[in-house]
Amino acid sequence: MAPRLSRPADPNDPEYQSLERRINLALHFSLFCAGNSALWFWQSLHYAHWQWLLWFTSLWAVLLLGHGLWVLGKERQPH
């Protein structure tokens, strides 16, 4: 089921801000999945050995985890 607002969009509304944060996290996650899978596939396709790729993926995963924790933290704060 798609996320929806129960009233007209207002950027100052806490429900709107929560939805916006969750959508941004979903976009971040999908870019992480698509980008990293493409890089790893390209590396294996060309028999390349990019030493930076593991560090890149790890750093991005840590940033994604931080983003997720921040979103969860904001969700639990009283409005």
KAZI-V646300 format. One record per residue. RES is the residue in three letters. OMEGA is omega as a letter, one per 20 degrees, with the letter a starting at -180 (none if undefined). D_LAST is the distance of its C-alpha to the last C-alpha in whole Angstrom. Layout:
res | omega | d_last
RES | OMEGA | D_LAST
RES | OMEGA | D_LAST
This chain:
res | omega | d_last
MET | a | 25
ALA | r | 23
PRO | a | 20
ARG | r | 19
LEU | a | 17
SER | r | 17
ARG | a | 17
PRO | a | 19
ALA | r | 17
ASP | a | 15
PRO | r | 14
ASN | a | 11
ASP | r | 10
PRO | r | 7
GLU | r | 9
TYR | r | 12
GLN | r | 11
SER | r | 11
LEU | r | 14
GLU | r | 15
ARG | r | 15
ARG | r | 16
ILE | r | 19
ASN | r | 20
LEU | r | 20
ALA | r | 22
LEU | r | 24
HIS | r | 25
PHE | a | 26
SER | r | 28
LEU | r | 30
PHE | a | 30
CYS | a | 32
ALA | a | 34
GLY | a | 35
ASN | r | 36
SER | r | 38
ALA | r | 40
LEU | a | 41
TRP | r | 42
PHE | r | 44
TRP | r | 45
GLN | a | 46
SER | r | 48
LEU | a | 50
HIS | r | 51
TYR | r | 52
ALA | r | 50
HIS | r | 49
TRP | a | 46
GLN | a | 45
TRP | a | 42
LEU | r | 41
LEU | r | 39
TRP | r | 38
PHE | r | 36
THR | a | 35
SER | r | 34
LEU | r | 32
TRP | r | 30
ALA | r | 29
VAL | r | 28
LEU | r | 26
LEU | r | 25
LEU | r | 24
GLY | r | 22
HIS | r | 20
GLY | r | 19
LEU | r | 18
TRP | r | 15
VAL | r | 14
LEU | r | 14
GLY | r | 12
LYS | r | 9
GLU | a | 9
ARG | r | 9
GLN | r | 6
PRO | a | 4
HIS | none | 0
